[in-house]
Amino acid sequence: MATITERWRPAGAAVALALLATLPGGARAQGVERAYSGEAGLVRVDRRNANFDTRLPIVGRPPAPGARILSVSYRWHYDNPPAGFSMALCQEGGRCSDVSDASARQTLAFVGEDPARPFYFRARVSGQGNLLPLGGGPAQIIVVWRE
């Protein structure tokens, strides 16, 4: 059976190349575009009103000082999230973007930020009462930046 990395990497590389192809010609000419991916298995969510963070390590060439993010693509999966479930994509020392409404998408929420700062997903189930634990599935980001 393929590991999470083996199943997701080809799709991630294709997404990164597609993102680079959509950049305007002028943007490509102003610097060198690079991309890295980060992937992990999402942590288990087993209680309400608590944050459950999954860190995404940088895989690939690390960004040079002064680099700036152009876009971030992401995907995440939890089976049958209950009412009150929310998911955010966050960057260490920076902002979070609510990604609850789409488990796979490209976001421009981090444009201009430092790509060397790691990302993480933050899952939460708000509300009262018992919660059947949510087993985490795969999560991935692809960060495209300009040096």
FENUR-V940999 format. One record per residue. N is the residue number from 1. RES is the residue in one letter. PHI is phi as a letter, one per 30 degrees, with the letter a starting at -180 (none if undefined). OMEGA is omega in whole degrees, 0 to 359 (* if undefined). D_LAST is the distance of its C-alpha to the last C-alpha in Angstrom with 1 decimal. Layout:
N/RES/PHI/OMEGA/D_LAST + N/RES/PHI/OMEGA/D_LAST
//
This chain:
1/M/none/181/37.7 + 2/A/d/175/33.9 + 3/T/d/177/31.9 + 4/I/e/182/29.5 + 5/T/d/181/26.6 + 6/E/d/181/28.3 + 7/R/d/189/29.2 + 8/W/c/187/25.8 + 9/R/e/180/23.3 + 10/P/e/179/24.2 + 11/A/d/180/24.0 + 12/G/d/180/20.6 + 13/A/d/179/19.2 + 14/A/d/179/20.9 + 15/V/d/180/19.6 + 16/A/d/179/15.9 + 17/L/d/178/16.7 + 18/A/d/178/18.7 + 19/L/d/180/16.0 + 20/L/d/181/13.6 + 21/A/d/182/16.7 + 22/T/d/180/17.4 + 23/L/d/177/14.4 + 24/P/e/181/15.8 + 25/G/e/179/15.6 + 26/G/d/180/14.4 + 27/A/d/180/11.3 + 28/R/d/184/10.6 + 29/A/d/185/11.3 + 30/Q/d/181/9.1 + 31/G/a/180/5.7 + 32/V/c/176/5.4 + 33/E/d/178/6.5 + 34/R/b/178/7.6 + 35/A/b/169/10.5 + 36/Y/b/177/12.9 + 37/S/c/173/16.4 + 38/G/b/180/18.9 + 39/E/b/181/22.6 + 40/A/a/171/25.8 + 41/G/d/181/29.4 + 42/L/d/181/30.1 + 43/V/d/179/32.6 + 44/R/d/177/36.2 + 45/V/c/187/37.2 + 46/D/b/174/40.8 + 47/R/a/181/41.7 + 48/R/d/172/41.3 + 49/N/h/176/39.6 + 50/A/b/177/37.2 + 51/N/d/178/33.5 + 52/F/b/186/32.4 + 53/D/c/175/28.8 + 54/T/b/180/27.1 + 55/R/d/180/24.0 + 56/L/c/182/21.3 + 57/P/d/176/19.9 + 58/I/d/177/16.4 + 59/V/c/182/17.2 + 60/G/j/182/14.9 + 61/R/d/178/12.1 + 62/P/d/180/11.0 + 63/P/d/176/7.6 + 64/A/d/175/6.7 + 65/P/e/180/8.1 + 66/G/j/178/6.8 + 67/A/d/180/4.4 + 68/R/b/182/6.8 + 69/I/d/172/9.1 + 70/L/c/179/10.3 + 71/S/a/176/13.4 + 72/V/b/173/15.5 + 73/S/c/183/18.4 + 74/Y/b/168/21.3 + 75/R/a/180/24.8 + 76/W/b/180/27.5 + 77/H/a/166/31.3 + 78/Y/b/177/34.4 + 79/D/d/172/37.8 + 80/N/h/178/39.9 + 81/P/d/183/38.3 + 82/P/d/173/41.2 + 83/A/e/181/41.7 + 84/G/j/180/39.7 + 85/F/d/173/36.7 + 86/S/b/179/33.2 + 87/M/b/177/29.7 + 88/A/b/170/26.6 + 89/L/c/186/22.9 + 90/C/b/174/21.7 + 91/Q/c/180/18.9 + 92/E/e/177/20.0 + 93/G/i/184/20.7 + 94/G/b/186/19.9 + 95/R/c/172/21.4 + 96/C/b/177/23.2 + 97/S/b/179/23.7 + 98/D/d/180/27.0 + 99/V/b/183/26.8 + 100/S/d/187/30.5 + 101/D/d/180/31.3 + 102/A/b/182/29.1 + 103/S/d/176/28.6 + 104/A/a/183/25.9 + 105/R/a/171/23.5 + 106/Q/c/177/20.1 + 107/T/b/175/19.4 + 108/L/c/183/17.3 + 109/A/d/184/18.6 + 110/F/c/180/15.4 + 111/V/e/178/13.2 + 112/G/i/179/11.3 + 113/E/d/180/12.1 + 114/D/d/181/10.5 + 115/P/d/180/10.0 + 116/A/d/178/11.5 + 117/R/d/184/14.7 + 118/P/d/177/17.1 + 119/F/c/173/18.8 + 120/Y/a/172/22.5 + 121/F/c/177/25.2 + 122/R/b/178/28.2 + 123/A/c/181/31.5 + 124/R/a/171/34.6 + 125/V/b/180/38.1 + 126/S/c/175/39.9 + 127/G/k/183/43.6 + 128/Q/c/173/46.9 + 129/G/j/181/48.8 + 130/N/d/178/48.2 + 131/L/b/170/45.1 + 132/L/d/183/45.0 + 133/P/e/177/42.0 + 134/L/c/175/39.0 + 135/G/d/181/37.7 + 136/G/d/175/34.0 + 137/G/c/181/32.5 + 138/P/d/175/29.1 + 139/A/b/181/25.8 + 140/Q/a/168/22.3 + 141/I/b/171/18.9 + 142/I/b/182/15.9 + 143/V/c/177/12.7 + 144/V/c/181/10.2 + 145/W/b/178/6.7 + 146/R/c/175/3.8 + 147/E/c/*/0.0
//
